[in-house]
Amino acid sequence: MKPKQIPFLVIAILFSFASYTQTWNFNDRVILFIEAKSQKSIVFVNDSLFYKNGKRFQLKTTEFPGKISEYLAFSIAKKTYLVHSGCGPVLEFRNDSLVRIDNSYLHNSQFGTTPFVYNNQIHYFGGYGLFTYKNIITRFDFKSGEWNQEQTYGEEFPEPRCCEVFSFRKKNSLYLFGGIANDPKNIREVHDVKPLFWKLDLATMTWKNIGSYNNKLITSNYNSIQIKDKLYLFNEILLEVDFEQNSVKKYDYTNHIVPKKMLAKNDTIYGIFENNKRKIYFSKKTIQDIKGKYLGSEPFITSYEGLIDKKYIVWCAFFLILSIIIIVYTKKRFQRNFDIAIVYNSKTNEFEFKQKKITSFEDNEKKVLYFLLEHPNEFVSLNQLNELFENSKQTESVTTIIKRRELTVNSLIAKVALITEIPESNLLLERKNAEDKRLKDVMLLPNLLKQI
């Protein structure tokens, strides 16, 4: 057995003991979480009873707003936090005590929120409060102890919503769907939001509408939990949502085992379950323990809007045709460019155009051409060209060398333009020197010289 598995084995044993020694009524308010540092199970019942690994303890607290049952548990690194479900107060569970660490206040503005942790920071999406449903994301700043709203982006944004929102985390993406909101035409009535499946890129905080999901099968009455790469929903039947396979598999329950409060470790659910006498109790079970008879499968996403819709297919076809055109055009252009190139034949030591020898180039012009073959399509300084025209046998002034260079370059460009019918303006490119703006760099015969 691996050392990392030992704490979970201990938890499992203690859970099994607790399942026989302690039950509560169906309507009791129960909070369950695993303490991050000790990996022990923690349960609060009706804001007064505190259990650790099934054993009752005395809870020590500083003053905090609201009731314990109104708080949500988060594990970040080696610390465990309880955050008010309406946003605001943040408590740290430390040494069997609850210590308030925020400088905020009781917002009461995001009840029914969708909580998540990203970059070791607590986030809330959506929720209800102050007579409004929300689609904002708020983040708790541990340094200031305050909450801030995050800027989000996208062509579309999810409807404001709260409660019964299903979420699924994969790396730097948060997927969510479901939830309720009020009817603008009748504010006292609530309804399910549009059945759209949303993706939030957490690195950029950008929303994307992926498509419509099967809302006839998946309703807001389900409780959910993520186990590895699948989302499990519990109500009258068990639903296994596989996003990669775009499937929803349906199962009956084994012996009517229905989780009420739960958390997942690998493929195991640690939670509070309801028995057939409507009593709830501690236990641990694998998802296979809960799955009963297989009842069939249905698709999860019924119509794609952000992935494989008609627009996507049209765009794919367009880019495929465009790619073919570009490849054919580039190939023809390359062949055409080779046909109009001045080619240096290294075997005959001659320059050719359209497989005919060029006899009009003088020695100084050939010096420039040899230099360009060594520096193909490069900007070079005029000083480098001046070196080609220096006479080692006698001392000459700089003016003389520059005049010889200019005459040679101008003559060469004129001859090449006449041979190839390319405008002279296209045969000499100029720019300022990167190091000294007073100097000038040039590129002669760009993309025109070839060597075979």
C-alpha positions in Angstrom: 0.0 0.0 0.0 1.2 3.5 -0.9 1.8 5.9 2.0 -0.6 8.4 0.5 -3.4 5.8 0.7 -3.2 5.3 4.4 -5.1 8.5 5.5 -7.9 7.6 3.2 -8.0 4.1 4.6 -8.3 5.6 8.1 -11.1 7.9 7.0 -12.9 4.9 5.4 -12.7 2.9 8.6 -13.9 5.7 10.7 -16.7 6.5 8.3 -17.8 2.9 8.5 -17.9 3.0 12.3 -19.8 6.3 12.2 -22.4 4.8 9.8 -23.5 2.5 12.6 -23.1 4.8 15.6 -24.6 8.1 14.4 -27.7 9.0 12.3 -29.6 12.2 12.0 -33.0 13.2 10.8 -33.6 13.9 7.2 -34.3 17.6 7.8 -31.2 18.3 9.9 -28.8 20.9 8.6 -25.5 19.0 7.9 -22.2 20.3 6.5 -19.5 17.8 5.5 -15.9 18.4 4.4 -12.4 17.0 4.7 -9.9 19.2 6.6 -7.1 19.9 4.2 -4.2 19.7 6.7 -5.2 16.6 8.7 -7.4 14.9 6.0 -10.0 14.2 8.7 -13.7 14.3 8.1 -15.5 17.2 9.6 -19.3 17.4 10.1 -21.4 20.2 11.6 -25.0 19.3 12.5 -27.6 22.0 13.1 -24.9 24.6 13.9 -24.3 23.0 17.3 -22.8 19.5 16.9 -19.2 19.1 15.7 -17.8 15.8 14.7 -14.2 14.9 13.6 -13.8 11.4 12.1 -17.1 10.5 13.7 -16.1 11.6 17.2 -17.9 14.6 18.8 -15.7 17.6 19.7 -16.3 21.0 21.2 -16.0 23.7 18.5 -14.3 27.0 19.3 -15.2 30.1 17.3 -14.7 33.8 17.1 -17.8 35.9 16.3 -19.0 35.6 12.7 -22.3 36.6 10.9 -24.9 34.0 10.1 -25.0 30.3 10.8 -22.4 27.6 10.2 -24.9 25.8 8.0 -24.9 28.9 5.6 -21.2 28.4 4.9 -19.4 26.6 2.1 -16.2 24.7 2.6 -13.0 25.2 0.5 -9.6 23.4 0.7 -6.6 25.4 -0.5 -3.1 24.0 -0.1 -3.0 22.9 3.6 -5.8 25.2 4.8 -9.6 24.9 5.0 -11.9 27.8 4.7 -15.6 28.3 5.3 -17.2 31.1 3.2 -20.7 32.5 3.6 -22.9 31.3 0.8 -24.2 34.8 0.3 -20.7 36.1 -0.1 -18.7 38.2 2.4 -17.4 36.5 5.7 -14.5 34.1 5.4 -13.6 31.7 8.2 -10.5 29.5 8.6 -11.0 26.2 10.2 -7.9 26.0 12.4 -7.2 23.6 15.3 -10.9 22.8 15.8 -11.7 26.5 15.8 -13.3 28.8 13.3 -11.3 32.1 13.0 -12.6 34.9 10.9 -10.0 36.3 8.5 -11.9 38.7 6.2 -12.4 42.4 6.4 -15.6 42.2 4.5 -19.3 42.2 5.5 -22.3 40.0 5.1 -23.2 40.7 1.4 -26.3 38.5 1.2 -26.0 39.0 -2.6 -24.9 35.6 -4.1 -27.0 32.9 -2.5 -27.1 29.8 -4.6 -23.8 30.6 -6.1 -21.5 28.4 -8.1 -18.2 28.3 -6.1 -14.8 27.3 -7.5 -11.1 27.7 -6.7 -8.6 28.9 -9.3 -4.9 29.9 -8.6 -5.5 29.2 -4.9 -8.2 31.9 -4.8 -11.9 31.5 -4.0 -14.4 32.5 -6.7 -18.2 32.8 -6.8 -20.2 32.8 -10.0 -23.8 34.1 -10.2 -26.2 33.8 -7.3 -29.2 35.7 -6.0 -29.5 38.6 -3.6 -30.9 42.1 -3.3 -33.8 41.2 -5.6 -31.5 40.3 -8.5 -30.0 37.2 -10.2 -26.4 37.6 -11.2 -23.9 36.3 -13.8 -20.9 38.0 -12.3 -17.7 36.4 -10.9 -16.4 37.6 -7.5 -13.0 36.7 -6.0 -11.8 36.9 -2.4 -8.5 38.7 -2.0 -6.6 37.1 0.9 -4.2 40.1 1.2 -6.9 42.7 1.6 -9.6 40.4 3.1 -12.1 41.9 0.6 -14.1 40.7 -2.3 -13.6 42.0 -5.9 -15.5 41.5 -9.1 -13.6 39.9 -11.9 -13.7 41.2 -15.5 -15.0 38.7 -17.9 -15.0 38.6 -21.7 -16.7 36.9 -24.6 -19.1 37.4 -27.5 -21.9 36.0 -25.3 -22.4 35.8 -21.6 -24.5 33.3 -19.5 -27.8 34.4 -18.2 -27.9 35.6 -14.6 -28.8 32.6 -12.4 -28.6 30.9 -9.1 -29.2 27.5 -7.5 -29.1 24.1 -9.1 -26.2 25.2 -11.4 -24.1 22.2 -12.4 -20.4 22.8 -12.8 -17.5 20.7 -14.1 -13.8 21.6 -13.8 -11.1 20.5 -16.3 -7.7 22.0 -16.0 -8.0 25.8 -16.8 -11.6 25.5 -17.9 -14.9 25.7 -15.9 -18.0 24.2 -17.6 -21.4 25.0 -16.3 -25.1 24.7 -17.1 -28.5 24.8 -15.5 -29.9 27.1 -12.8 -33.0 29.2 -12.3 -33.9 32.9 -12.6 -37.1 34.9 -12.3 -39.4 35.7 -15.2 -39.0 39.5 -16.1 -42.7 39.5 -17.0 -43.6 38.1 -13.6 -40.9 38.6 -11.1 -42.5 36.4 -8.5 -42.2 33.4 -10.8 -38.9 31.5 -11.4 -38.0 29.3 -14.3 -35.1 27.4 -15.6 -32.5 29.4 -17.6 -32.0 28.6 -21.3 -30.5 25.1 -21.7 -27.1 26.2 -22.8 -23.7 24.7 -22.0 -21.1 27.3 -21.1 -17.3 27.2 -21.0 -15.2 29.7 -19.0 -11.5 29.9 -19.9 -10.1 30.7 -16.4 -6.8 32.0 -17.7 -8.4 34.7 -19.8 -11.8 34.8 -18.0 -13.5 34.4 -21.4 -17.0 32.9 -21.9 -18.0 30.6 -24.8 -21.4 29.2 -25.6 -20.8 25.6 -26.6 -24.4 24.6 -27.4 -27.7 23.3 -26.1 -27.9 20.4 -23.7 -30.5 17.7 -23.1 -32.7 19.6 -20.6 -35.5 17.1 -20.9 -33.3 14.6 -19.2 -31.2 16.8 -16.9 -33.4 19.0 -14.7 -32.6 21.3 -11.8 -33.8 18.7 -9.2 -30.5 16.9 -9.3 -27.5 17.0 -6.9 -24.1 16.6 -8.6 -20.5 15.7 -8.0 -17.5 15.4 -10.2 -15.5 12.2 -10.2 -12.4 12.3 -12.4 -13.5 13.3 -15.9 -17.3 12.6 -15.4 -20.1 14.4 -13.7 -22.7 12.4 -11.7 -26.2 13.7 -11.0 -28.4 12.2 -8.3 -32.2 12.3 -8.1 -34.8 9.8 -9.1 -32.2 8.0 -11.2 -28.4 8.3 -11.4 -27.0 10.1 -14.5 -23.4 9.8 -15.6 -22.4 12.7 -17.9 -19.4 12.2 -20.1 -18.6 15.4 -21.9 -15.9 14.0 -24.1 -18.2 11.3 -25.4 -21.2 13.6 -25.3 -23.3 11.0 -23.5 -25.6 10.8 -20.5 -25.8 7.2 -19.2 -28.8 6.4 -17.0 -28.7 4.0 -14.0 -31.0 2.9 -11.3 -29.6 2.9 -7.7 -28.4 -0.1 -5.8 -30.7 -0.7 -2.8 -31.9 2.9 -3.1 -28.6 4.4 -1.9 -28.9 8.2 -2.5 -26.2 10.6 -1.4 -27.4 13.8 0.3 -24.1 15.5 1.1 -20.9 14.3 -0.6 -17.4 14.9 -1.7 -15.2 12.8 -4.0 -11.7 11.4 -3.7 -10.6 9.7 -6.8 -13.6 7.3 -7.6 -14.8 7.2 -4.0 -17.7 9.3 -2.6 -17.3 10.3 1.1 -20.7 11.5 2.2 -23.9 11.4 4.0 -26.5 9.0 2.6 -30.2 8.5 3.1 -31.6 5.1 4.0 -35.1 3.8 3.3 -36.2 5.1 6.7 -35.3 8.6 5.7 -32.4 8.6 8.2 -29.1 10.0 7.1 -25.7 8.5 8.0 -22.0 8.6 7.3 -20.5 6.2 4.8 -18.0 5.9 1.9 -18.9 4.2 -1.4 -17.4 4.0 -4.8 -19.6 5.1 -7.7 -19.8 1.5 -8.7 -21.4 0.7 -5.3 -24.2 3.2 -6.1 -24.8 2.3 -9.7 -27.6 -0.1 -10.2 -29.2 -1.3 -13.4 -28.2 0.4 -16.6 -31.2 2.2 -18.1 -29.8 3.4 -21.4 -28.0 6.4 -22.8 -28.8 9.8 -24.5 -26.7 12.6 -25.9 -25.7 15.4 -23.6 -25.3 18.2 -26.1 -28.2 18.2 -28.6 -27.1 21.1 -30.9 -23.7 22.7 -31.1 -23.3 26.5 -31.3 -19.7 26.9 -30.3 -18.1 23.8 -31.7 -19.5 21.8 -34.6 -22.5 23.8 -35.9 -23.2 24.7 -39.5 -21.1 27.9 -39.3 -18.2 25.8 -38.1 -18.5 23.4 -41.0 -18.8 26.2 -43.5 -15.7 27.9 -42.1 -13.7 24.6 -42.1 -14.7 24.0 -45.8 -13.7 27.6 -46.6 -10.3 27.3 -45.0 -9.7 24.0 -46.6 -10.4 25.4 -50.1 -8.4 28.5 -49.3 -5.4 26.3 -48.2 -5.6 24.4 -51.4 -5.6 27.6 -53.5 -2.7 29.0 -51.5 -0.6 25.8 -52.0 -1.3 25.7 -55.7 -0.6 29.4 -56.1 2.6 29.2 -54.1 3.8 26.3 -56.1 3.1 28.1 -59.4 4.6 31.3 -58.1 7.7 29.4 -57.1 8.0 27.9 -60.5 7.3 31.3 -62.1 9.9 33.0 -59.9 12.5 30.4 -60.9 11.7 31.0 -64.6 12.4 34.8 -64.2 15.5 34.3 -61.9 19.0 35.1 -62.8 20.7 31.8 -62.3 24.4 31.3 -61.5 25.6 27.9 -63.0 28.4 26.8 -60.7 29.6 24.2 -63.3 30.1 26.7 -66.1 30.8 29.7 -63.9 28.2 31.6 -66.0 25.1 33.7 -65.2 22.0 32.6 -67.1 18.4 33.8 -67.7 15.8 31.3 -69.0 18.6 28.9 -69.6 20.5 31.3 -71.8 24.0 32.7 -70.9 24.2 36.4 -70.1 27.3 37.9 -71.8 26.7 41.6 -71.0 27.9 41.6 -67.3 31.2 43.3 -66.8 33.8 42.2 -64.2 32.8 44.7 -61.5 29.2 43.8 -62.0 30.0 40.2 -61.5 31.8 41.1 -58.3 28.5 42.5 -57.0 26.6 39.4 -58.2 29.1 37.0 -56.4 28.7 39.1 -53.3 24.9 38.9 -53.5 25.1 35.1 -53.9 27.0 35.0 -50.5 24.4 37.3 -48.9 21.1 36.3 -50.5 18.2 38.6 -49.8 20.0 40.5 -47.1 20.3 44.2 -46.3 24.0 45.1 -46.4 25.7 48.4 -45.6 27.1 50.6 -48.4 30.5 50.3 -46.7 30.5 46.5 -47.5 29.9 47.3 -51.1 32.6 49.9 -51.2 35.1 47.2 -50.2 34.4 45.4 -53.5 35.8 48.4 -55.4 38.9 49.2 -53.5 42.2 48.9 -55.5 44.8 47.2 -53.4 47.6 48.3 -55.8 47.1 52.0 -55.3 45.6 54.4 -52.8 42.3 56.0 -53.9 40.1 58.5 -52.2 36.8 57.5 -50.8 35.0 59.6 -53.4 36.5 57.7 -56.2 35.5 54.4 -54.7 31.9 55.5 -54.1 31.6 56.8 -57.7 32.9 53.5 -59.0 30.4 51.6 -56.8 27.4 53.8 -57.9 28.3 53.4 -61.6 28.6 49.7 -61.3 25.4 49.2 -59.2 23.3 51.5 -61.5 24.7 49.7 -64.6 23.9 46.3 -63.1 20.4 47.3 -62.2 19.7 48.7 -65.6 20.9 45.6 -67.3 18.9 43.3 -65.1 15.8 45.4 -65.6 16.3 45.1 -69.3 16.9 41.4 -69.3 14.0 40.4 -66.9 11.6 43.3 -67.6 11.3 44.0 -63.9 11.1 47.7 -63.0 14.4 49.2 -61.6 12.5 50.4 -58.5 11.9 46.8 -57.6 15.6 45.8 -57.9 17.0 48.1 -55.2 15.5 48.3 -51.6 16.8 50.8 -49.1 16.5 51.3 -45.3 18.2 53.2 -42.5 21.0 51.3 -40.7 19.7 49.9 -37.4 22.8 51.0 -35.4 23.5 54.4 -37.1 20.4 56.1 -38.6 22.7 58.3 -40.6 23.9 55.4 -42.7 21.9 53.4 -45.3 21.5 49.7 -46.0 20.5 48.3 -49.3 19.2 45.0 -50.7 20.1 44.4 -54.4 18.1 42.1 -56.7 15.8 40.8 -54.0 14.5 37.2 -54.6 16.0 37.2 -58.1 19.4 35.4 -57.8 19.5 31.6 -57.8 22.4 29.2 -57.8 22.6 25.7 -59.2 
